[in-house]
Amino acid sequence: MSQRFDSLRRRQLDHSLASFRSLKAIQPPEGGWARAIRESLGMSQRQLADRMGVSKTAVHSAERNEARGTLKLESLQALAAGLDCDLVYALVPRDSLEASLRKRAQELAGKLVEAVSASMELEEQGVADEERRRQVEELASELLAKRSADFWDD
């Protein structure tokens, strides 16, 4: 029953994250989002600093670090608040979570089948490519159904 809930939770999360996938193609402005928004509002660094209760130097540093990708989330949240913005944070899987699991299961199954096939070929009992692919698919399905604790170990 636990796997059924895991699968349901995964599908719900995939559905929630689907709307973020289209945002991955959007590139941040060269100087970062905070600077672009601040400048678009016609706000100076000093004015933003006053709104945030920090120094102009702190705003300058935060904008530079955001553009570099080294700004802490806490600081980005403060910048957002000073700009009357909401910070939206998400990890967006490159593919669906289900597809990621299936891909990993196929990788593991492929390694296992290949190891067995190699030893069988040494004994001149090789298996045709189509049969090998079928075995990988079957084993991948089993691995998914009975996912062990070492599923993601390399």
N, C-alpha and C positions, 0 to 999 in steps of 0.2 A: 504494500500500500504506500510505503514511503516513496518508492520510485514514481508512482502515479502523481503524487504531490510535487515531487521534484520536477517532473515533466511539465505539469501545469504551471508551476512557478516560473520555469524557464520560458515557456511560451508567453506568459504574461509579461515577463521582463523583455523578451524579444519584441513584443508588440509595443511596449512603452518606449523602447529605444529606437524603433523604426523611424520615427519622425526626426531623430537626430542625424540619421545617415546622410540626408541631403545636405546637412550643414557642414559635413566634412570637406566638401569641395570649396567652401568659402575660405579664402586666404585672409589672414589678418592684415590690416594696413601696415606699411613699412615701419612706422613708429609705434605700433601697438594700438589696441582698441581704445584704451583710456585716453591717450593723447588725441586720437582722431575724434572721439566724442567730445572731449573738452574743447578742442579747437572749433569743431562744428557748432558748439554752443556759444562760441565767442568768449569763453572763459579763460582767464590767464592762470598760470600755475599758482600765482599768489592768491588769487580768488579761490581756487580749489583748495589750496592749503588752509585758508581761513575757514572754509566750510568744513574741512576735516579736522581742524584743530592741530595741524602739524606745520612744519616749516616748508617754505617754498623748495628748499633743497631736498626735503623728504619726498615731495611730489615729483620733483625732477628725477630723483633716484628711482622712485617706484615706477614711473613711466618708462624709464630706460630699462629697468629690470623686467618689466612686463614684455617689452618688445624683444628682449633676449630670451624670454621664457624661463627666467630664474626668479620671478616674484613669488613669494609665498601666497597661498590662497587667502590667508587672513588679511594680508595687505591689499590684495586685489579686491576683496570684499569691501574694504574701507574706501578704496578708490571708487568702486561702483556706487557705494552709498553717497559719497561726496558729489557724484555726477547724477544723482537721482536715478540710478540704474539698478537692476537686479543682476546679480552674478548667477549665471546658469552653468552648472558644472556637471559633466557627464563623461563616463568612459563609454565609448561607442565601439562595440565589436565590429571588426572588419566584415564579418559575415554573421549570420544568425548564430545564436548559442547552440542550437540543434545541429547546425552545419559544422560548427567547430568540434562538437563532440563526435560527430560522424567521421570527420576528417582524421581526428586523433585515433579513433578506433580502427580506421582503415590503415593508418601508418603502423600501428602496433600489429595488426593482423598481417600486414604485408611483410613485416620483419620476421614474424613467426613462421609464416608459410614459406618464405624464402629460405630460412634456415633449414626447414625440413626438406624442401625441394633440393637444396644443394647436397644434402647427405644422400638423398634418394638418387640423384644423378650420379654420384660417386659409385653407387651400387647398380648403375644402369637401370634404374627404375624411375626415370624422369616423368614428369607430369606435363601435359600440354598446357600452353599459355591460357587457353580458355578455362580449363579446369582449375588452374592456379587462381585466376580472377574470381571464379565461383567460390573457391575455398576462402579467399580473402574476404569476400562479401559476407559469407556465412559466419566466419569467425568474427568479423567486425560487428555483426548483429549480436552475437553472443557476448562479446566484450562490452557492448553498450548496455545490454540487458543486465549483466552481472558486473557492473563497473566496480572494480576493486580499488582499494585505497592507493595503490601504486599506478593508477591509470595515467597520471600526468608525470610520472617519474621518467627520466631519460636514462 
